[in-house]
Amino acid sequence: MSKLALLHSGKFYLNRSSRTLAHCRYKSQSAHDSPRLENIGIFRAYGKPVATIFLWSALAYMSLQAVWSKLYFDEIKLETEARIDDLQDELKRIERS
């Protein structure tokens, strides 16, 4: 039986670390299998992609937040400077009268 046929039969799985075929027991054959051990396989399979997406999205969020904060601060600064100029002009006008 070829390696590909063994893989599709469900009796064996490909061991990534050693790149060899290893025997895999069915769930019904072992009374010691627990849902907790099955969840480890889920984390091993999907943990790295989920973590990568989470980290990239956090980086993008923080970068956009920093850009927005900078733009907002610049806008407030311009408005404040414009208000100061208006008040100085009004003060000069009052002093002349």
Buried (B, 14 or more C-beta within 10 A) or exposed (E): EEEEEBEEEEBBEEEEEEEEBEEEEEEEEEEEEEEEEEEEEEEEEEEEEEEEEEEEEEEEEEEEEEEEEEEEEEEEEEEEEEEEEEEEEEEEEEEEE
